[in-house]
Amino acid sequence: MTRKPQPPVEPSDEELKERVIHTRVPERLEAELRRRAQDLGISVSNLVRNVLGHAFGLVGDVVADGQAVARAARGERPRPIALEDVVAWQAIVLAKNAVCARCNEVLRMGGLAAIAIADHTPRPIVCTLCMEELSR
C-alpha cells in the first residue's frame, strides 16, 4: 500500500510574527556588534538574531566535545561495540569533533570517520583504521 504525499503545511500568521527583545549591552559590545555587522554587510539586528539562533546548538556541541575529549584524556574506554547490533558502517565527514568508540582516538571536525548503522542508539563512530579492521 502506498500513501499519497501530504501537502506542505503553511505556517500560521501567529507563527510568522517575530518578537522583539530589548536588552542592555556595554558600549564596547555595541561597538563590536556594529563593526561585525558592517563587516558582514548585515544589520545588527540580523547579526544578533543569527548569533542567538545558533548559540544553543554551539554550546551543546562544545559541551559534548569537551566531555568526549575529557573521557579520552582520562583513558576511559567507551562501551564496547556490540557487533551483532551493527548492520553496516557508513563513511562520513565529521561536522563536529568526536571520539572513536573503539580506540578512543580524538576525531577532528572535517575528518573522515565511519558511523554504525545499528539497531540501537547511540550509533558509535569509529576512525577509518578501526573501520578497516572491523570490515575484515
C-alpha angles and dihedrals in degrees: 000000000000125000125224111242113253118238114251115269113240115224114250122247088252091057092050094055112102123215126227120227119191120203139168119237132179116264091247092056091048090053091049092049091050092048094048093046091050091048089052093044094238135110122268087243092057092046092052091044091052093046092049092045092057100034099087094049092047093049090050091049092049092049092048092046091048093050092048092048091047091052090049092048091052088052093242113163116222118232110287118263110254098222091198088065094053114093095178145337118243121201111233142177109231118242090192139013117287140172124238108250091213109041101015094237114159107242116207127225109265093027127118121260139142131247125208119243096213143163090246143041141274093052109212122236120215134189119253093256092055090046089056091049092048092050093058 
